[in-house]
Amino acid sequence: MKKNNPNTDVQVLLLEGVSKTAVRIFEKEYGSENVEYITHALREDELIAKLQEKPVHILGIRSKTHITKKVLDNAPDLITIGCFCIGTNQVDLITAQEKGITVFNAPFSNTRSVAELVIGATISLMRGLSEKNIDAHNGIWSKSSKNSYEIRGKKIGFIGYGNIGVQAGVMASDLGMDVYYYDVEEKLRIGNAIACKTMEELLQTCDVVSLHVPEIPQTRNLINKQTLSQMKDGSFLINYARGSVVDIDALDEALISGKICGAALDVFPEEPASNAEPFVSKMTKHKNVLLTPHIGGSTIEAQTDIGISVSKKLIKVVQNGSTDGSVNMPTMNIPAQNETVRLNHIHNNVPGIMRQINRIFSDKNINIEGQFLRTNNSVGYCILDVNLKQSKENISDIITELKEIEGTIKVRKL
């Protein structure tokens, strides 16, 4: 396949079987020979070896490939990383920022898919479908109404009331459930949802508790022996957030004792790196636990949306410098380039750097036709459109001078 941009030799590495939609977009843009597609995650040493094999400018991952400081230290050509998923905790965002590597994700694209799965899990748990399904497959006819309930009139609580919690809450309300939520930040309630002042209040109130929090130190083992003891007797737990949020040993005890009537888990503290590796968990012995292999956002629709959304962000930052939607850089939507040379200067956010940048062009009598700057606490992100038509200056020499400015992180010609 021919390149859409013949003057751009951009190399793309896509891991973990990201959407084929993204693959096609990159192949159309840069040529199929410049796009490498791998269906599984890579360990740190494997990824470093791959990055040293040839220059990689765009790296696409999902949730299992960890982009550590060591990986980033060995990726001198990397411009941007795309997380084809919601989370970015698998990437060392601080080191990426320090190296001028822009990171993107897809915070909204699989919201509907996860929300639907939450509702499906709620119905499955309250009807005991996991146990009945296993029994039927084993030739056992378990026809009984014991521990089987309608969801109408039951209370469902969302710990974390972001995009997924809100949408799942609306769907649950439409099905006749009473919706409660708890969040560390003040959130506007949707419909008849009721805000709980504390997590304990929610745990003591709700028949079903669904987790939707990020993986941060404060949420590690958020559901533990103590918080499980606060839940209603015979209630249900759903974790479609992050594996580290639930203490599996404590949940195992709560299931054995009957304190918790059932659970649905899509994420785990330790997960296989690929489908070829075995899945090992204490949860596999519990017939009343619905287990799925991290498929919350794994629908055709969600993966297609993610593939389009993230790939377009990655192409834009490489080609025109736009950082709109970045999770670790100042965000800007840069207009299309005119008949100018466009440069990207990323630097530490300290006084005086812009003065030095402008002086380089002023001393050479080069007109800056467009300048776009945004900063955060750590870095400054600058796009310069310069007119070299009347100048005899060599762009490579100008880039060298820009790199010599103290505090410069990265300079590149777009």
C-alpha positions as CSV (number, residue, x, y, z in Angstrom):
1,M,0.0,0.0,0.0
2,K,1.3,3.4,-0.9
3,K,2.0,6.1,1.6
4,N,-0.5,9.0,1.9
5,N,2.5,11.2,3.0
6,P,5.4,10.1,0.8
7,N,7.7,12.6,2.4
8,T,7.2,11.3,5.9
9,D,9.0,8.1,7.0
10,V,7.0,7.4,10.2
11,Q,7.4,4.0,11.7
12,V,4.4,2.6,13.7
13,L,4.4,-0.3,16.2
14,L,1.0,-1.6,17.4
15,L,0.8,-4.2,20.1
16,E,-1.9,-6.3,21.9
17,G,-4.1,-6.7,18.8
18,V,-5.4,-3.1,18.8
19,S,-8.4,-2.6,16.4
20,K,-7.7,-3.4,12.8
21,T,-9.5,-0.1,12.1
22,A,-6.4,1.7,13.5
23,V,-4.1,-0.5,11.5
24,R,-5.9,0.4,8.3
25,I,-5.8,4.1,9.2
26,F,-2.0,4.0,9.8
27,E,-1.4,1.9,6.7
28,K,-3.3,4.4,4.6
29,E,-1.3,7.3,6.1
30,Y,2.2,5.8,6.2
31,G,2.2,2.7,4.1
32,S,1.8,-0.9,5.2
33,E,5.6,-1.5,5.2
34,N,5.8,1.2,8.0
35,V,3.3,-0.4,10.3
36,E,4.1,-3.5,12.4
37,Y,1.2,-5.2,14.1
38,I,1.6,-7.7,17.0
39,T,-1.4,-9.4,18.6
40,H,0.0,-9.8,22.2
41,A,1.7,-7.7,24.9
42,L,5.5,-7.5,25.1
43,R,7.6,-7.7,28.3
44,E,9.9,-4.9,29.1
45,D,13.0,-6.6,27.6
46,E,11.1,-7.7,24.5
47,L,9.8,-4.1,23.9
48,I,13.2,-2.6,24.3
49,A,14.6,-5.0,21.8
50,K,11.8,-4.1,19.4
51,L,12.4,-0.4,19.8
52,Q,16.1,-0.8,19.2
53,E,15.5,-3.0,16.1
54,K,14.5,0.1,14.1
55,P,13.2,3.6,14.8
56,V,9.7,3.7,16.2
57,H,7.9,7.0,16.2
58,I,4.3,5.9,17.1
59,L,3.7,3.2,19.7
60,G,0.2,1.8,20.2
61,I,-0.7,-0.4,23.2
62,R,-3.7,-1.5,25.3
63,S,-3.6,-2.3,29.0
64,K,-1.1,-5.1,29.4
65,T,2.1,-3.6,27.9
66,H,3.9,-1.5,30.6
67,I,5.8,1.5,29.3
68,T,8.4,1.9,32.1
69,K,11.2,4.4,32.5
70,K,13.6,1.8,31.2
71,V,11.6,1.4,28.1
72,L,11.4,5.1,27.5
73,D,15.1,5.5,28.1
74,N,15.6,3.1,25.2
75,A,13.2,4.8,22.8
76,P,15.1,7.8,21.4
77,D,12.9,8.1,18.3
78,L,9.5,7.8,20.0
79,I,7.2,10.8,19.5
80,T,3.9,9.6,20.9
81,I,2.2,6.7,22.6
82,G,-1.4,5.8,22.1
83,C,-3.3,3.8,24.8
84,F,-6.1,2.2,22.9
85,C,-8.2,1.9,26.1
86,I,-9.4,4.1,28.9
87,G,-6.5,3.9,31.4
88,T,-3.0,5.2,31.2
89,N,-1.6,3.8,34.4
90,Q,0.5,1.3,32.4
91,V,2.6,4.2,31.1
92,D,5.2,6.2,33.1
93,L,3.6,9.5,32.3
94,I,6.1,11.6,34.2
95,T,9.1,10.2,32.3
96,A,7.3,10.4,29.0
97,Q,6.7,14.1,29.7
98,E,10.3,14.6,30.6
99,K,11.3,13.1,27.3
100,G,8.8,15.1,25.3
101,I,6.7,12.0,24.4
102,T,3.0,12.8,24.1
103,V,0.5,10.2,25.5
104,F,-3.1,9.8,24.4
105,N,-6.0,7.5,25.4
106,A,-9.6,6.9,24.7
107,P,-11.5,8.0,27.8
108,F,-15.0,7.8,26.4
109,S,-15.1,5.4,23.5
110,N,-15.9,2.2,25.4
111,T,-18.2,3.8,28.0
112,R,-21.4,2.2,26.6
113,S,-19.8,-1.2,26.3
114,V,-18.7,-1.4,29.9
115,A,-22.0,0.1,31.2
116,E,-24.0,-2.5,29.3
117,L,-21.8,-5.3,30.8
118,V,-22.4,-3.9,34.3
119,I,-26.2,-4.2,33.7
120,G,-25.8,-7.6,32.3
121,A,-23.7,-8.7,35.3
122,T,-26.3,-7.3,37.7
123,I,-29.1,-9.3,36.1
124,S,-26.9,-12.4,35.9
125,L,-25.8,-12.2,39.6
126,M,-29.3,-11.6,40.9
127,R,-30.7,-14.5,39.0
128,G,-27.8,-16.8,39.8
129,L,-27.1,-17.4,36.1
130,S,-23.4,-18.3,36.6
131,E,-24.2,-21.2,38.9
132,K,-27.2,-22.4,36.8
133,N,-25.1,-22.2,33.6
134,I,-22.3,-24.3,35.1
135,D,-24.8,-26.8,36.5
136,A,-26.6,-27.1,33.1
137,H,-23.3,-27.7,31.3
138,N,-22.6,-30.5,33.8
139,G,-26.0,-32.1,33.2
140,I,-27.5,-30.8,36.5
141,W,-31.1,-29.5,36.3
142,S,-31.0,-26.7,39.0
143,K,-34.5,-25.4,38.6
144,S,-35.2,-23.2,41.7
145,S,-36.0,-19.7,42.7
146,K,-33.6,-19.8,45.7
147,N,-31.3,-16.7,45.7
148,S,-32.9,-15.5,42.4
149,Y,-34.3,-12.0,42.4
150,E,-35.7,-9.3,40.0
151,I,-33.5,-6.2,39.8
152,R,-36.6,-3.9,39.9
153,G,-36.7,-2.2,43.2
154,K,-33.2,-3.2,44.3
155,K,-30.5,-0.7,45.2
156,I,-27.4,-0.4,43.1
157,G,-24.4,1.7,44.2
158,F,-21.6,3.0,42.1
159,I,-18.2,3.7,43.7
160,G,-16.8,6.2,41.2
161,Y,-19.4,8.3,39.4
162,G,-17.6,9.1,36.1
163,N,-18.7,8.4,32.6
164,I,-19.3,4.7,33.0
165,G,-21.0,5.0,36.5
166,V,-23.3,7.7,35.2
167,Q,-24.4,5.8,32.1
168,A,-24.8,2.5,33.9
169,G,-26.8,4.3,36.5
170,V,-29.2,5.8,33.9
171,M,-29.7,2.3,32.5
172,A,-30.2,0.8,35.9
173,S,-32.8,3.5,36.8
174,D,-34.6,2.8,33.5
175,L,-34.9,-0.8,34.6
176,G,-36.5,0.2,37.9
177,M,-33.4,0.1,40.2
178,D,-32.7,2.7,42.9
179,V,-29.3,4.3,42.1
180,Y,-26.8,5.5,44.7
181,Y,-23.2,6.7,44.1
182,Y,-20.1,7.8,46.0
183,D,-17.2,9.7,44.6
184,V,-14.3,11.6,46.2
185,E,-15.2,14.6,44.1
186,E,-18.5,16.3,44.1
187,K,-20.5,15.1,41.1
188,L,-23.8,16.3,39.6
189,R,-26.4,13.6,40.1
190,I,-28.2,12.3,37.0
191,G,-31.9,11.6,37.2
192,N,-33.0,10.3,40.6
193,A,-29.5,9.1,41.6
194,I,-28.7,9.6,45.3
195,A,-25.3,10.8,46.5
196,C,-23.8,9.1,49.5
197,K,-21.7,11.1,51.9
198,T,-19.4,8.2,52.6
199,M,-18.4,4.9,50.9
200,E,-19.5,3.1,54.1
201,E,-23.0,4.6,53.7
202,L,-23.2,3.2,50.1
203,L,-21.9,-0.2,51.1
204,Q,-24.4,-0.6,53.9
205,T,-27.3,0.6,51.7
206,C,-26.9,-1.2,48.4
207,D,-27.8,-4.7,47.2
208,V,-25.3,-4.4,44.3
209,V,-22.0,-2.5,44.5
210,S,-20.2,-1.7,41.2
211,L,-16.7,-0.3,41.2
212,H,-15.5,2.4,38.7
213,V,-12.4,3.9,40.1
214,P,-8.9,4.4,38.7
215,E,-5.8,2.5,39.7
216,I,-4.0,4.8,42.1
217,P,-2.3,4.2,45.5
218,Q,-5.5,5.4,47.2
219,T,-7.7,2.8,45.5
220,R,-5.4,-0.2,46.0
221,N,-7.4,-2.9,47.9
222,L,-10.2,-0.4,48.3
223,I,-12.5,-3.4,48.8
224,N,-10.9,-5.3,51.6
225,K,-11.9,-7.3,54.7
226,Q,-13.1,-4.2,56.5
227,T,-15.1,-2.7,53.6
228,L,-16.6,-6.1,52.7
229,S,-17.8,-6.4,56.3
230,Q,-19.7,-3.1,55.8
231,M,-21.7,-4.5,52.8
232,K,-25.2,-5.8,53.3
233,D,-25.4,-9.5,54.0
234,G,-26.1,-11.4,50.8
235,S,-25.2,-8.5,48.5
236,F,-23.3,-8.6,45.2
237,L,-20.0,-7.0,44.1
238,I,-19.0,-6.0,40.5
239,N,-15.5,-5.0,39.6
240,Y,-15.0,-3.8,36.0
241,A,-12.5,-1.1,37.0
242,R,-9.0,-2.3,37.9
243,G,-7.7,-5.6,39.4
244,S,-5.8,-3.9,42.2
245,V,-9.0,-2.4,43.6
246,V,-10.2,-5.7,45.2
247,D,-8.3,-7.8,47.8
248,I,-9.0,-11.2,46.3
249,D,-8.1,-13.1,49.5
250,A,-10.7,-11.0,51.4
251,L,-13.3,-11.5,48.7
252,D,-12.6,-15.2,48.8
253,E,-13.3,-15.3,52.5
254,A,-16.5,-13.3,52.1
255,L,-17.8,-15.6,49.4
256,I,-17.0,-18.7,51.5
257,S,-18.7,-17.3,54.5
258,G,-21.8,-16.2,52.5
259,K,-21.4,-12.6,53.5
260,I,-21.3,-11.8,49.7
261,C,-23.8,-13.7,47.7
262,G,-21.9,-13.4,44.4
263,A,-19.5,-11.3,42.4
264,A,-18.7,-10.4,38.8
265,L,-15.0,-9.7,38.0
266,D,-13.5,-8.6,34.7
267,V,-10.2,-7.5,36.0
268,F,-7.7,-9.1,38.3
269,P,-4.5,-8.3,40.2
270,E,-2.5,-10.6,37.9
271,E,-3.7,-11.3,34.4
272,P,-2.2,-13.4,31.6
273,A,-0.2,-11.4,29.0
274,S,-1.9,-13.3,26.2
275,N,-4.6,-15.8,25.5
276,A,-1.9,-18.6,25.4
277,E,-1.1,-18.2,29.1
278,P,-3.2,-19.9,31.8
279,F,-5.5,-17.9,34.0
280,V,-5.0,-18.6,37.7
281,S,-7.2,-17.2,40.5
282,K,-8.9,-18.2,43.7
283,M,-12.1,-17.0,42.1
284,T,-12.3,-19.9,39.7
285,K,-13.6,-22.3,42.5
286,H,-16.7,-20.1,43.1
287,K,-19.7,-21.0,41.0
288,N,-21.4,-17.8,42.0
289,V,-18.7,-15.6,40.6
290,L,-19.0,-14.5,37.0
291,L,-15.5,-14.3,35.5
292,T,-14.6,-12.6,32.3
293,P,-11.2,-12.0,30.7
294,H,-10.9,-8.2,30.8
295,I,-13.5,-7.7,28.1
296,G,-15.3,-4.7,29.5
297,G,-14.6,-2.6,26.5
298,S,-14.1,-5.5,24.1
299,T,-17.0,-5.0,21.7
300,I,-16.7,-4.4,18.0
301,E,-18.3,-1.0,18.3
302,A,-16.0,0.1,21.1
303,Q,-12.8,-1.1,19.6
304,T,-13.7,0.5,16.3
305,D,-14.4,3.8,18.0
306,I,-11.2,3.6,20.0
307,G,-9.2,2.7,16.9
308,I,-10.4,5.7,15.1
309,S,-10.2,8.1,18.0
310,V,-6.7,7.3,19.2
311,S,-5.1,6.8,15.8
312,K,-6.3,10.2,14.6
313,K,-4.8,11.9,17.7
314,L,-1.5,10.2,17.1
315,I,-1.3,11.2,13.5
316,K,-2.2,14.8,14.3
317,V,0.5,15.2,16.9
318,V,3.1,13.7,14.5
319,Q,2.0,15.7,11.5
320,N,0.9,19.1,12.8
321,G,1.7,19.1,16.5
322,S,-1.8,19.0,17.9
323,T,-1.9,17.7,21.5
324,D,-5.7,17.9,22.0
325,G,-6.7,15.1,24.3
326,S,-3.2,14.4,25.6
327,V,-2.9,13.1,29.2
328,N,0.6,14.4,29.9
329,M,1.2,17.5,27.7
330,P,-0.4,20.9,27.6
331,T,-3.3,20.5,25.2
332,M,-3.7,22.5,22.0
333,N,-5.6,22.0,18.7
334,I,-3.2,23.5,16.2
335,P,-4.5,24.8,12.8
336,A,-3.3,23.4,9.5
337,Q,0.1,24.4,8.3
338,N,0.5,27.0,5.5
339,E,3.4,27.5,3.2
340,T,5.8,27.6,6.2
341,V,8.2,25.3,8.0
342,R,6.7,24.0,11.2
343,L,8.8,23.3,14.3
344,N,7.9,21.8,17.6
345,H,9.9,22.9,20.7
346,I,9.2,21.2,24.0
347,H,11.0,22.6,27.0
348,N,11.0,22.8,30.8
349,N,8.6,25.5,32.0
350,V,11.2,28.1,33.1
351,P,11.4,31.8,32.4
352,G,13.4,33.1,29.4
353,I,13.2,30.1,27.0
354,M,10.7,31.8,24.6
355,R,12.9,34.9,24.5
356,Q,15.8,32.8,23.5
357,I,13.8,30.9,20.8
358,N,12.6,34.2,19.3
359,R,16.0,35.7,19.4
360,I,17.4,32.9,17.2
361,F,14.9,33.7,14.5
362,S,15.2,37.5,15.0
363,D,19.0,37.4,14.7
364,K,18.7,35.5,11.4
365,N,16.0,37.9,10.1
366,I,13.5,35.0,9.8
367,N,9.8,35.9,10.2
368,I,7.7,33.8,12.6
369,E,4.3,33.7,11.0
370,G,2.6,31.7,13.7
371,Q,3.5,30.8,17.2
372,F,1.4,28.6,19.6
373,L,2.4,28.1,23.2
374,R,0.9,26.4,26.2
375,T,2.4,25.4,29.5
376,N,1.7,23.4,32.5
377,N,3.6,23.2,35.8
378,S,6.4,21.2,34.3
379,V,6.7,21.8,30.5
380,G,6.1,24.3,27.8
381,Y,4.8,23.1,24.4
382,C,5.5,25.4,21.5
383,I,4.7,25.2,17.8
384,L,6.5,27.7,15.4
385,D,5.5,28.3,11.8
386,V,8.5,30.1,10.2
387,N,9.0,31.5,6.7
388,L,12.3,30.4,5.2
389,K,11.5,31.4,1.6
390,Q,13.7,34.5,1.6
391,S,16.3,32.9,3.9
392,K,19.5,31.0,3.1
393,E,19.5,29.5,6.6
394,N,19.6,25.7,6.8
395,I,16.7,24.3,8.9
396,S,19.0,21.6,10.4
397,D,21.3,24.3,11.7
398,I,18.4,26.2,13.2
399,I,17.2,23.0,14.9
400,T,20.7,22.5,16.3
401,E,20.6,26.0,17.8
402,L,17.2,25.4,19.3
403,K,18.4,22.2,20.9
404,E,21.3,24.0,22.5
405,I,18.9,26.3,24.5
406,E,19.2,25.2,28.2
407,G,16.0,23.5,29.3
408,T,15.1,22.1,25.9
409,I,13.5,18.7,26.0
410,K,12.9,18.0,22.3
411,V,12.9,19.8,19.0
412,R,11.6,18.3,15.8
413,K,10.5,19.5,12.3
414,L,7.0,18.5,11.5
